[in-house]
């Protein structure tokens, strides 16, 4: 296995905010499952314990699922959101490279959301505002609630096309393309102005995360697509920027953009470098190399 082609990440957040349905949608989007598992129907491939299928539908321990996305190999860890079991997720984060913070589009970020994001300090992080198809969904309010609890710069890289019952798809602000009913299309004309304004906000956030890019942006008033992409990768992996995607785990909207962001923005084990670990016997530190030929730890 080529370490540069691997990604590992945890879904973190508060209880009942939609982490497991989003995980099921990610697995289906990548072709790992023939159809999304349903926690309410007992068909989830992530919630497998009897206690998680007895009608409460809460994840009580971390569940792991590895899958392929194109030529990359990804490992997903679905962590508990219930405060009684969040410690299990905090332990899992110690061995991972990226956290995907799941935020409910109606209720926004909660105490459990901020606690788990704090536990992911030192890791790259992406955000996903889910259930934008829910009545009373408010994408901007959800993003603001996430930003209020972190020192990272929180900025959308996606936006919903309609909210609540009118939710029809999403817009990728980096690629400047829309996805409606699973089809890649031009951005609807009635949303073009809003999408451009949000793209400019993203470009500004990327520029402000890098002195060289900021200097060019102030001089020229714009950054090229390659510069934005490069700056976004650097800022995310350094933990300065937390890009947020919009969508719905239950409907699968925004999920393709999330998988793409994990491949393009999240660090590989090789990017993070050797991992220092304390030896179980004899004391001292042992450096764990992210190489396929290195001993299993």
C-alpha positions in Angstrom: 0.0 0.0 0.0 1.3 3.4 -1.0 1.0 5.7 2.1 0.7 8.8 -0.1 -2.5 7.3 -1.5 -4.2 6.6 1.8 -6.4 8.8 4.0 -7.9 8.1 7.4 -10.5 10.3 9.1 -13.1 10.3 11.8 -16.7 11.6 11.7 -17.1 13.6 14.9 -19.8 15.7 16.4 -22.8 15.8 18.8 -25.2 12.9 19.3 -28.0 12.5 16.8 -26.6 15.1 14.4 -26.3 12.7 11.5 -22.8 11.3 11.6 -23.7 7.7 10.9 -26.1 8.4 8.0 -23.4 10.6 6.5 -20.9 7.8 6.9 -23.3 5.4 5.2 -23.7 7.9 2.3 -19.9 8.2 1.9 -19.5 4.4 1.7 -22.3 4.2 -0.9 -20.9 7.2 -2.9 -17.5 5.4 -3.1 -19.1 2.2 -4.2 -18.3 0.3 -1.0 -21.9 -0.6 -0.4 -24.7 -1.3 -2.9 -27.1 1.0 -1.1 -26.8 3.3 1.9 -27.4 1.6 5.2 -30.2 2.8 7.3 -29.8 3.1 11.1 -33.6 3.1 11.6 -34.1 -0.1 9.5 -31.2 -2.0 11.1 -29.3 -2.2 7.9 -26.4 0.1 8.9 -22.9 -1.3 8.2 -21.5 1.1 10.8 -23.9 0.6 13.7 -23.4 -3.1 14.2 -23.8 -3.7 18.0 -27.2 -5.0 19.3 -27.3 -2.0 21.7 -27.1 0.3 18.6 -29.9 -1.4 16.8 -32.5 -1.7 19.6 -34.4 1.4 18.6 -32.1 4.0 20.1 -29.9 4.3 17.1 -27.0 5.9 18.9 -23.4 5.0 18.2 -21.8 3.8 21.4 -18.4 2.9 20.2 -16.1 3.8 17.3 -16.7 1.7 14.1 -14.1 1.4 11.3 -14.7 0.8 7.6 -12.0 0.9 4.9 -12.9 1.5 1.3 -11.4 2.6 -2.0 -12.2 5.9 -3.8 -10.6 6.0 -7.2 -6.9 5.2 -6.7 -7.0 6.1 -3.0 -7.6 3.9 0.0 -9.7 5.6 2.8 -10.4 4.5 6.3 -13.5 6.0 8.0 -14.0 5.9 11.8 -17.5 6.7 12.9 -17.3 8.0 16.5 -19.9 8.3 19.2 -21.5 11.6 19.8 -23.2 10.8 23.1 -21.2 12.4 25.9 -21.2 9.1 27.8 -19.2 7.5 25.0 -17.3 10.4 23.4 -14.1 9.3 25.2 -14.0 6.4 22.8 -13.9 8.8 19.9 -11.2 11.0 21.5 -9.0 7.9 21.8 -9.5 7.1 18.1 -8.5 10.6 17.1 -5.0 10.0 18.5 -4.3 7.6 15.7 -6.0 9.5 12.8 -5.0 12.3 10.5 -8.2 14.1 9.8 -11.5 14.9 11.5 -14.8 15.6 9.6 -17.0 17.7 11.9 -20.7 17.0 11.3 -23.1 19.8 12.1 -26.9 19.7 12.1 -28.3 22.3 9.7 -31.2 23.1 12.1 -29.6 23.0 15.5 -26.1 24.0 14.6 -22.9 23.1 16.5 -23.5 22.0 20.1 -21.4 21.3 23.2 -20.5 17.9 21.9 -19.5 19.3 18.5 -17.0 21.7 20.1 -15.7 19.2 22.5 -14.8 16.7 19.8 -13.3 19.5 17.6 -11.1 20.5 20.5 -10.0 16.9 20.9 -9.0 17.0 17.2 -6.5 19.8 17.9 -3.4 19.1 15.7 -5.4 17.3 13.0 -6.7 18.6 9.7 -10.4 19.2 9.9 -13.3 19.5 7.4 -16.8 20.5 8.2 -20.1 19.1 6.8 -23.4 20.8 7.5 -25.9 17.9 7.0 -29.7 17.7 6.8 -30.0 20.9 4.8 -33.1 19.3 3.4 -34.7 19.4 6.9 -37.5 21.9 7.6 -36.0 25.1 9.3 -32.5 24.3 8.0 -30.2 27.3 8.1 -26.8 26.6 6.5 -25.2 30.0 7.3 -26.4 29.9 11.0 -24.9 26.4 11.3 -21.6 27.6 9.9 -21.5 30.5 12.2 -22.2 28.3 15.2 -19.2 26.1 14.3 -17.0 29.1 13.8 -17.9 30.4 17.3 -16.3 27.5 19.0 -12.9 27.2 17.2 -9.8 29.3 16.5 -9.6 27.9 12.9 -10.9 30.1 10.1 -14.2 28.5 9.1 -15.2 29.1 5.5 -17.7 27.3 3.2 -16.3 25.6 0.1 -19.8 24.4 -0.8 -23.4 25.8 -0.5 -26.8 24.3 -0.7 -29.2 24.8 -3.6 -32.3 25.5 -1.7 -32.9 24.5 2.0 -35.6 22.5 3.7 -38.2 20.9 1.3 -36.7 23.0 -1.6 -33.2 21.5 -1.2 -32.3 20.2 -4.7 -28.5 19.9 -4.7 -25.2 21.7 -3.9 -22.6 24.0 -5.4 -18.9 23.4 -5.3 -17.4 26.8 -4.8 -13.9 25.7 -5.7 -14.8 24.0 -9.0 -17.6 26.5 -9.6 -20.0 23.7 -10.6 -23.4 22.5 -9.3 -24.7 19.1 -8.6 -28.5 18.6 -9.0 -30.2 15.2 -8.8 -26.7 13.6 -9.0 -25.8 15.4 -12.3 -22.9 17.8 -12.7 -24.4 21.0 -14.2 -23.7 24.7 -14.5 -24.5 26.9 -11.5 -28.2 28.0 -11.8 -28.3 31.6 -13.0 -30.4 32.7 -10.0 -27.6 31.6 -7.7 -24.6 32.8 -9.7 -24.2 36.1 -7.9 -24.4 34.4 -4.4 -22.0 31.7 -5.5 -19.5 34.3 -6.7 -19.7 36.2 -3.5 -19.1 33.1 -1.5 -16.2 32.1 -3.8 -14.6 35.5 -3.1 -15.0 34.9 0.6 -13.2 31.6 0.2 -10.4 33.2 -1.9 -9.9 35.9 0.8 -9.7 33.2 3.5 -7.1 31.3 1.6 -5.1 34.4 0.9 -5.1 35.4 4.5 -3.7 32.0 5.5 -0.5 32.5 3.5 1.7 35.7 3.5 2.9 35.2 -0.1 -0.7 34.6 -1.4 -1.9 37.6 0.6 0.6 39.9 -0.9 -0.4 38.8 -4.4 -4.1 39.1 -3.6 -3.6 42.6 -2.3 -1.7 43.6 -5.3 -3.8 42.0 -8.0 -7.2 41.5 -6.3 -7.5 37.9 -7.3 -5.7 34.5 -7.1 -5.5 31.9 -9.9 -7.3 28.6 -9.5 -4.1 26.7 -8.9 -3.0 29.2 -6.2 -6.4 28.9 -4.5 -6.2 25.1 -4.6 -2.6 25.0 -3.3 -3.3 27.5 -0.6 -6.4 25.6 0.5 -4.5 22.4 0.8 -1.7 24.0 2.8 -4.1 25.9 5.2 -6.3 22.8 5.9 -3.3 20.5 6.6 -1.8 23.1 8.9 -5.0 23.5 10.8 -5.5 27.1 10.0 -8.6 26.7 7.8 -11.7 24.6 8.3 -13.6 24.3 5.0 -17.3 23.5 5.2 -19.4 21.5 2.7 -23.3 21.6 2.6 -25.5 18.6 2.0 -27.6 15.8 3.4 -26.4 12.4 4.5 -29.9 10.9 4.1 -30.3 12.2 0.5 -26.6 11.9 -0.4 -26.2 15.5 -1.5 -22.8 17.1 -1.0 -21.3 13.7 -0.3 -19.3 13.4 -3.6 -17.7 16.8 -2.8 -16.8 15.5 0.7 -15.1 12.4 -0.7 -13.2 14.6 -3.2 -12.1 17.0 -0.4 -10.8 14.1 1.7 -8.7 12.9 -1.2 -7.5 16.4 -2.3 -7.3 18.4 1.0 -6.7 15.9 3.8 -3.2 14.8 4.6 -1.9 11.3 4.0 0.1 9.5 6.7 3.2 10.3 4.6 2.3 14.0 4.7 2.2 14.0 8.5 5.5 12.2 8.8 6.8 9.8 11.5 4.6 9.4 14.5 6.3 9.3 17.9 4.9 6.7 20.2 6.0 5.6 23.7 7.3 2.1 23.9 5.2 -0.3 26.0 8.3 -1.7 27.6 11.7 -0.3 28.4 10.6 3.4 28.3 11.7 6.0 25.8 10.1 7.0 22.5 9.8 4.9 19.3 9.4 6.7 16.0 6.7 5.0 13.9 7.4 5.4 10.2 4.4 5.7 7.7 6.0 3.3 5.3 4.4 0.0 4.1 7.6 -1.8 4.8 7.8 -0.6 8.5 6.8 -2.9 11.3 3.1 -3.1 12.2 2.4 -1.0 15.4 
